[in-house]
Amino acid sequence: MIVLAFLAIAAVGSFIRWKTSIFFGIYKGTLIVNIIGSFCLGLSIELNDPELTLVCIGGLGSLTTFSTFCANIDFLSKKNYRSSFIYSLLTVTLGVLAATVALNI
């Protein structure tokens, strides 16, 4: 049963990421899903049920996208190092801030 829940939530996370990137564009979409994922990960840290934690991590793993984040940085650095740096700094800073806020709720 846990495997089915994991797969279902992973599919939902991937779908949300895909739609967000289409709606906001690849850079903003990736930024948004990574910040949301960081916030949700902060919320899920307090879960005491290992199975529920596994499902949350699976869903968040499919929602967030480190590979696209890295590809975005690489692409931006070829155009403008400053944009690449700002994008990286913004993503990491807002992600940590979102996780911190969630941990303190």
VENGI-V921445 format. One record per backbone hydrogen bond with DSSP energy under -0.5 kcal/mol. NH is the residue of the N-H (numbers start at 0). CO is the residue of the C=O. Records with the same first field share a line. If there is no record, write none. Layout:
BEGIN
NH: CO  CO
END
This chain:
BEGIN
4: 0
5: 1
6: 2
7: 3
8: 4
9: 5
10: 6
11: 7
12: 8
13: 9
14: 10
15: 11
16: 12
17: 13
18: 14
19: 15
20: 16
21: 17
22: 18
23: 19
24: 20
28: 24
29: 25
30: 26
31: 27
32: 28
33: 29
34: 30
35: 31
36: 32
37: 33
38: 34
39: 35
40: 36
41: 37
42: 38
43: 39
44: 40
45: 42
46: 43
49: 47
52: 48
53: 49
54: 50
55: 51
56: 52
57: 53
58: 54
59: 55
60: 56
61: 57
62: 58
63: 59
68: 64
69: 65
70: 66
71: 67
72: 68
73: 69
74: 70
75: 71
76: 72
77: 73
78: 74  75
79: 75
83: 79
84: 80
85: 81
86: 82
87: 83
88: 84
89: 85
90: 86
91: 87
92: 88
93: 89
94: 90
95: 91
96: 92
97: 93
98: 94
99: 95
100: 96
101: 97
102: 98
103: 99  100
104: 101
END
